Amino acid sequence: MKTISLIIFILLQGFLLNMNSQDSTLEKINNVVLELKNRYAPDKRTAIFDVSVIQENDKIILFGETNLHEAKNELINSLKNFQLEDSIVRLPGKNLGDKIYGIINLSVANMRVKPEHGEEMATQALLGSPLKVWKKKGGWYLVQTPDDYLGWVDDDGFQQMNKEEFDEWIASEKVIYIQKYGSAYSEAEINSLPVSDIVEGDILKKINTEGDFVKVEYPDKRTAYIPKNETENYSEWINNLETNPDNLLKTAKTFLGIPYLWGGTSSKGFDCSGFTKTVYSLNGIMLPRDASQQVNVGEVIDTKNGFENLNPGDLLFFGRKAAGDSKERVTHVALYIGNNEFIHASGSVRINSLDKSKENFSEYRFNTFIRAKRLLLKNGINTNGIKKINQ
């Protein structure tokens, strides 16, 4: 009996040692995965690195997906001393074929956090915006906009393209719509049937000019006519832009009264960061999408003793300051006008003040102010996290 008990004890000890060894191996591998994710894809809104580790019997399996091929290669090289199976999917997905590019095909296309119409709207993209296409699920596609933001758009929202088609679109002569709202018409006549609505910042391929109209082509090859005085040649527009505080504020004030829309980035409706992003975009500068991303760009301005160091065009950030174990949380962004006033999307695009003596003083924003950042410097644009638009 004692001999049997001893054998059972030895077997149990061996089993536990083996289990501990397996747990240690999984922990080491998970630590490598986590380190690479933090380094290559710290923000899931702009990069895909969904990699997990499981163990089946004696086999360790890596599974998931990523669009960061360099990160995956480094991961596999880092784990070459382990016996494991690589089941990580490299995006773009194979079911896309060679159509891994796209162009937005609606005046404003809604992008969702998940592939369903009832899901939260993550952001919007304007007509003519180029996309990277990463994967397909039913009639939905996971795409990435030029500011690197990820979201799901349905197949009516954009035109899928291969590299040749995409390059041809990018290289073509285009026009940009410069009014807040309008229509593209089926004929060179304002009383003809509309082809679609159109908003400021939309971009279309130019075919020719017919009288007072420009004939344009959509990404899906539809054609339409737009009043010539409501457009500008895109290359001329982008080359003639003067990105300065006066022009930023002029653009911003044209949107006064536009209603707040969660995820909105157009004259149909804005959220706070969609508003600042669009104002800067229409002045040739690409900002990150969300307030919590925009706060990481530009140059910090000293506001310890008040707001006297602020310049028109600076970005103001609001939210919850770090305290104890609670981390800072940026939840709102506004554009500084001057004289302690700022313009922002809150209920609607409006102007409020940080001056307690003013009628439009916002006590809530004053109490939740975190910091200000400057993007426009005396010697040009601050290149810390932003870039010029040059489609």
C-alpha positions as CSV (number, residue, x, y, z in Angstrom):
1,M,0.0,0.0,0.0
2,K,2.8,2.4,0.9
3,T,4.5,1.6,-2.5
4,I,1.3,2.5,-4.4
5,S,1.0,5.7,-2.5
6,L,4.6,6.6,-3.2
7,I,4.1,5.9,-6.9
8,I,1.0,8.1,-7.0
9,F,2.8,10.9,-5.1
10,I,5.7,10.8,-7.6
11,L,3.4,10.9,-10.6
12,L,1.4,13.8,-9.1
13,Q,4.6,15.7,-8.5
14,G,5.7,15.1,-12.1
15,F,2.3,16.3,-13.3
16,L,2.4,19.4,-11.2
17,L,6.0,20.2,-12.4
18,N,4.9,19.8,-16.0
19,M,1.8,22.0,-15.4
20,N,4.0,24.7,-13.8
21,S,6.4,24.5,-16.7
22,Q,3.6,24.9,-19.2
23,D,2.1,27.8,-17.3
24,S,5.6,29.4,-17.2
25,T,5.9,29.0,-21.0
26,L,2.5,30.5,-21.7
27,E,3.3,33.4,-19.4
28,K,6.6,34.1,-21.2
29,I,4.9,34.0,-24.6
30,N,2.0,36.2,-23.4
31,N,4.5,38.7,-22.1
32,V,6.2,38.9,-25.5
33,V,2.8,39.3,-27.3
34,L,1.8,42.1,-24.8
35,E,5.1,43.9,-25.2
36,L,4.8,43.9,-29.0
37,K,1.2,45.0,-28.8
38,N,2.1,47.9,-26.6
39,R,4.9,49.0,-28.9
40,Y,3.3,48.5,-32.3
41,A,-0.4,48.9,-31.6
42,P,-1.0,50.8,-28.4
43,D,-4.3,52.3,-29.8
44,K,-6.7,49.7,-31.2
45,R,-8.5,52.6,-33.1
46,T,-5.6,52.8,-35.5
47,A,-3.9,49.4,-35.7
48,I,-4.9,45.7,-35.6
49,F,-2.9,43.4,-33.4
50,D,-5.4,40.9,-31.9
51,V,-3.1,38.0,-31.0
52,S,-3.8,35.4,-28.3
53,V,-2.1,32.2,-27.1
54,I,-3.8,28.9,-26.2
55,Q,-2.5,25.4,-25.4
56,E,-4.1,22.3,-26.7
57,N,-2.6,19.2,-25.2
58,D,1.2,19.7,-25.7
59,K,0.8,22.2,-28.5
60,I,1.0,26.0,-28.1
61,I,-1.0,27.9,-30.7
62,L,-0.8,31.6,-31.7
63,F,-4.0,32.8,-33.2
64,G,-5.8,36.0,-34.1
65,E,-5.1,38.6,-36.8
66,T,-3.0,41.7,-37.5
67,N,-2.3,44.2,-40.3
68,L,1.1,44.9,-38.9
69,H,3.4,42.4,-40.7
70,E,6.5,43.8,-39.2
71,A,5.1,43.2,-35.7
72,K,4.1,39.6,-36.6
73,N,7.5,38.9,-38.0
74,E,9.2,40.2,-34.9
75,L,6.8,38.1,-32.8
76,I,7.7,34.9,-34.6
77,N,11.4,35.6,-34.5
78,S,11.2,36.3,-30.7
79,L,9.5,33.0,-30.1
80,K,11.7,30.8,-32.4
81,N,13.0,28.8,-29.4
82,F,9.5,27.7,-28.5
83,Q,7.6,24.9,-30.2
84,L,4.4,26.5,-31.4
85,E,1.9,26.7,-34.2
86,D,1.4,30.0,-36.0
87,S,-2.3,30.5,-36.9
88,I,-2.2,34.3,-37.0
89,V,-4.0,35.7,-40.0
90,R,-2.2,38.4,-41.9
91,L,-4.6,41.1,-43.2
92,P,-5.8,42.1,-45.7
93,G,-8.0,39.0,-45.8
94,K,-7.6,36.6,-48.7
95,N,-11.4,36.8,-49.5
96,L,-10.8,40.4,-50.7
97,G,-8.6,39.2,-53.6
98,D,-6.7,42.2,-55.0
99,K,-9.4,44.7,-54.1
100,I,-7.7,46.0,-51.0
101,Y,-8.3,49.7,-51.6
102,G,-11.3,51.8,-51.8
103,I,-12.8,55.3,-52.2
104,I,-15.8,56.7,-50.3
105,N,-18.8,56.8,-52.6
106,L,-21.4,58.8,-50.6
107,S,-21.4,62.4,-49.6
108,V,-20.8,61.3,-46.0
109,A,-20.3,57.6,-45.2
110,N,-20.9,56.3,-41.7
111,M,-18.2,54.0,-40.2
112,R,-19.3,51.8,-37.3
113,V,-17.4,50.1,-34.5
114,K,-18.9,46.7,-35.5
115,P,-20.4,45.5,-38.8
116,E,-24.0,46.3,-38.1
117,H,-26.2,49.3,-38.8
118,G,-27.4,49.4,-35.2
119,E,-23.8,49.6,-33.8
120,E,-22.2,52.8,-32.5
121,M,-20.9,55.2,-35.2
122,A,-17.1,55.5,-34.8
123,T,-16.6,58.2,-37.4
124,Q,-17.5,59.4,-40.8
125,A,-15.6,59.7,-44.1
126,L,-16.3,62.2,-46.9
127,L,-16.9,61.4,-50.6
128,G,-13.5,60.8,-52.4
129,S,-11.6,59.8,-49.2
130,P,-9.1,57.0,-50.0
131,L,-9.3,53.8,-47.9
132,K,-7.3,50.7,-47.0
133,V,-9.5,47.6,-46.9
134,W,-8.5,45.0,-44.3
135,K,-11.3,42.4,-44.2
136,K,-14.8,41.5,-45.1
137,K,-17.8,40.2,-43.1
138,G,-21.0,39.8,-45.0
139,G,-21.7,43.1,-46.7
140,W,-19.4,45.0,-44.4
141,Y,-15.8,45.9,-44.7
142,L,-13.2,46.9,-42.1
143,V,-11.4,49.9,-43.6
144,Q,-8.8,52.5,-42.5
145,T,-9.0,56.2,-43.4
146,P,-6.0,58.4,-44.2
147,D,-5.8,59.5,-40.5
148,D,-5.3,55.7,-39.7
149,Y,-8.8,55.4,-38.0
150,L,-10.4,52.0,-38.3
151,G,-14.1,51.3,-38.8
152,W,-16.7,49.2,-40.5
153,V,-18.5,50.5,-43.6
154,D,-21.1,48.8,-45.7
155,D,-20.7,48.0,-49.3
156,D,-22.9,51.0,-50.4
157,G,-20.6,53.4,-48.7
158,F,-17.5,53.0,-50.8
159,Q,-16.1,51.6,-54.1
160,Q,-13.7,48.7,-53.8
161,M,-10.7,48.9,-56.0
162,N,-7.5,47.1,-57.0
163,K,-4.2,48.9,-57.0
164,E,-4.4,50.0,-60.6
165,E,-7.9,51.4,-60.2
166,F,-7.0,53.1,-57.0
167,D,-3.8,54.7,-58.4
168,E,-5.8,55.9,-61.4
169,W,-8.3,57.7,-59.1
170,I,-5.6,59.3,-57.0
171,A,-3.8,60.6,-60.1
172,S,-6.9,61.9,-61.8
173,E,-7.8,65.6,-61.9
174,K,-10.4,66.3,-59.2
175,V,-12.6,69.0,-57.8
176,I,-13.5,69.8,-54.2
177,Y,-16.9,71.0,-53.1
178,I,-16.5,74.3,-51.1
179,Q,-20.1,75.0,-49.9
180,K,-21.6,73.6,-46.8
181,Y,-24.4,71.7,-48.6
182,G,-25.5,71.2,-52.1
183,S,-26.6,68.7,-54.8
184,A,-25.0,67.1,-57.8
185,Y,-27.4,67.0,-60.7
186,S,-28.2,64.5,-63.5
187,E,-27.9,67.3,-66.1
188,A,-26.1,70.6,-66.4
189,E,-29.3,72.2,-65.1
190,I,-30.2,73.1,-61.6
191,N,-33.8,71.9,-62.0
192,S,-32.7,68.4,-63.2
193,L,-33.0,65.4,-60.9
194,P,-30.3,65.1,-58.2
195,V,-27.7,62.3,-58.3
196,S,-26.7,62.8,-54.7
197,D,-26.4,65.4,-52.0
198,I,-22.9,66.8,-51.5
199,V,-21.1,68.6,-48.6
200,E,-18.1,70.7,-48.0
201,G,-14.8,68.8,-48.5
202,D,-16.3,66.2,-50.8
203,I,-13.9,65.3,-53.7
204,L,-14.9,64.0,-57.2
205,K,-13.1,63.3,-60.4
206,K,-13.4,66.1,-63.0
207,I,-14.4,65.1,-66.5
208,N,-14.9,68.5,-68.1
209,T,-16.7,71.9,-67.9
210,E,-20.1,72.5,-69.5
211,G,-21.2,76.1,-69.2
212,D,-21.7,77.0,-65.6
213,F,-21.3,73.4,-64.5
214,V,-18.5,70.9,-63.9
215,K,-19.1,67.4,-65.0
216,V,-17.8,64.9,-62.4
217,E,-17.5,61.2,-61.9
218,Y,-18.1,59.2,-58.7
219,P,-15.8,56.3,-57.7
220,D,-18.5,53.9,-58.9
221,K,-18.5,55.6,-62.4
222,R,-21.8,57.5,-62.0
223,T,-21.6,61.0,-63.5
224,A,-23.2,64.2,-62.4
225,Y,-23.0,68.0,-62.8
226,I,-22.1,70.5,-60.0
227,P,-22.4,74.3,-60.3
228,K,-18.9,75.5,-61.2
229,N,-18.9,78.3,-58.6
230,E,-19.4,75.8,-55.8
231,T,-16.2,73.9,-56.6
232,E,-12.5,74.5,-56.9
233,N,-9.9,72.5,-58.8
234,Y,-8.5,70.2,-56.0
235,S,-4.8,70.6,-56.8
236,E,-5.1,74.4,-57.0
237,W,-7.1,74.5,-53.8
238,I,-4.6,72.4,-51.9
239,N,-1.6,74.4,-53.2
240,N,-3.2,77.8,-52.5
241,L,-4.2,77.0,-48.9
242,E,-2.8,79.4,-46.3
243,T,-2.9,77.6,-43.0
244,N,-3.1,80.4,-40.5
245,P,-5.2,81.3,-37.4
246,D,-7.4,83.7,-39.4
247,N,-8.4,81.1,-41.9
248,L,-9.0,78.4,-39.3
249,L,-11.4,80.7,-37.4
250,K,-13.1,81.8,-40.6
251,T,-13.7,78.1,-41.5
252,A,-14.8,77.2,-37.9
253,K,-17.4,80.1,-37.7
254,T,-19.1,79.0,-40.9
255,F,-20.3,75.9,-39.0
256,L,-21.9,77.8,-36.2
257,G,-25.3,76.2,-35.3
258,I,-24.5,72.8,-36.9
259,P,-26.0,70.2,-34.6
260,Y,-23.8,67.8,-32.5
261,L,-23.6,64.3,-33.8
262,W,-21.7,61.5,-32.2
263,G,-19.0,60.4,-34.7
264,G,-19.9,63.2,-37.0
265,T,-17.2,64.8,-39.2
266,S,-19.2,66.8,-41.7
267,S,-21.5,69.9,-42.1
268,K,-24.4,67.4,-41.5
269,G,-23.3,67.1,-37.9
270,F,-20.1,67.1,-35.7
271,D,-18.8,65.7,-32.5
272,C,-16.2,67.8,-30.7
273,S,-13.1,66.2,-32.3
274,G,-14.8,65.8,-35.6
275,F,-15.3,69.5,-35.7
276,T,-11.7,70.4,-34.9
277,K,-10.5,67.7,-37.3
278,T,-12.7,69.0,-40.1
279,V,-11.7,72.7,-39.6
280,Y,-8.1,71.8,-39.7
281,S,-8.6,69.4,-42.7
282,L,-10.3,72.2,-44.7
283,N,-7.1,74.2,-44.1
284,G,-4.8,71.4,-45.3
285,I,-3.8,69.7,-42.0
286,M,-4.7,66.2,-41.0
287,L,-5.3,65.7,-37.3
288,P,-5.9,62.4,-35.5
289,R,-9.6,61.5,-35.2
290,D,-10.5,61.6,-31.5
291,A,-9.9,64.2,-28.7
292,S,-7.8,61.7,-26.7
293,Q,-5.6,61.3,-29.8
294,Q,-5.5,65.0,-30.7
295,V,-4.2,65.9,-27.3
296,N,-1.0,64.0,-28.1
297,V,0.0,66.2,-31.0
298,G,1.4,69.7,-31.2
299,E,3.3,71.7,-28.5
300,V,2.1,72.2,-25.0
301,I,1.2,75.8,-23.9
302,D,1.8,77.0,-20.4
303,T,-1.6,77.7,-18.8
304,K,-0.6,77.4,-15.2
305,N,-1.3,81.1,-14.5
306,G,-4.3,81.5,-16.9
307,F,-4.9,81.7,-20.6
308,E,-2.8,84.7,-21.6
309,N,-0.3,82.5,-23.5
310,L,-3.0,81.1,-25.9
311,N,-3.2,82.1,-29.6
312,P,-6.2,81.8,-31.9
313,G,-6.2,78.3,-33.5
314,D,-4.8,76.5,-30.4
315,L,-6.6,73.4,-29.3
316,L,-8.1,73.3,-25.8
317,F,-8.7,70.0,-24.1
318,F,-11.2,69.1,-21.3
319,G,-12.0,66.1,-19.2
320,R,-10.9,64.6,-16.0
321,K,-7.5,65.4,-14.6
322,A,-5.4,62.6,-13.1
323,A,-5.9,62.2,-9.4
324,G,-4.6,59.4,-7.1
325,D,-5.2,56.1,-8.9
326,S,-7.5,57.7,-11.5
327,K,-5.8,58.4,-14.8
328,E,-6.3,61.5,-16.9
329,R,-9.3,61.2,-19.3
330,V,-9.6,63.7,-22.2
331,T,-13.3,63.8,-23.3
332,H,-13.6,67.1,-25.2
333,V,-11.7,69.5,-27.5
334,A,-12.3,73.0,-28.7
335,L,-10.7,75.6,-30.9
336,Y,-9.4,78.8,-29.2
337,I,-10.7,82.0,-30.8
338,G,-9.0,84.7,-28.7
339,N,-10.1,86.9,-25.8
340,N,-10.7,83.8,-23.7
341,E,-13.3,82.5,-26.1
342,F,-13.4,79.1,-27.8
343,I,-15.6,77.5,-30.5
344,H,-16.6,73.9,-30.2
345,A,-19.3,71.3,-30.9
346,S,-21.4,70.9,-27.8
347,G,-25.1,70.5,-28.5
348,S,-24.3,72.5,-31.6
349,V,-21.3,74.4,-32.8
350,R,-21.2,77.4,-30.5
351,I,-18.9,79.9,-28.9
352,N,-18.2,79.9,-25.1
353,S,-15.9,81.8,-22.8
354,L,-13.4,80.9,-20.1
355,D,-14.0,84.4,-18.6
356,K,-16.3,84.3,-15.6
357,S,-17.5,87.8,-16.3
358,K,-18.9,87.0,-19.8
359,E,-22.4,86.0,-20.6
360,N,-21.3,83.0,-22.5
361,F,-19.0,81.7,-19.8
362,S,-19.0,77.9,-19.4
363,E,-18.4,77.0,-15.8
364,Y,-18.3,73.3,-16.7
365,R,-15.6,73.7,-19.4
366,F,-13.6,76.0,-17.1
367,N,-13.6,73.5,-14.3
368,T,-12.7,70.6,-16.6
369,F,-10.0,72.3,-18.6
370,I,-6.8,70.1,-18.8
371,R,-4.4,71.7,-21.2
372,A,-3.8,73.5,-24.5
373,K,-1.8,72.5,-27.5
374,R,-0.4,74.6,-30.4
375,L,-0.2,73.2,-33.9
376,L,0.8,76.4,-35.8
377,L,4.2,77.8,-35.0
378,K,5.9,80.9,-36.2
379,N,8.1,78.9,-38.5
380,G,5.4,76.7,-39.8
381,I,3.3,73.7,-38.8
382,N,4.3,71.6,-35.8
383,T,5.1,68.2,-37.1
384,N,4.6,66.4,-33.8
385,G,1.9,63.9,-34.8
386,I,0.3,65.9,-37.7
387,K,0.9,66.2,-41.4
388,K,-0.3,68.2,-44.4
389,I,-3.0,66.8,-46.6
390,N,-1.7,66.1,-50.1
391,Q,-4.0,63.4,-51.7
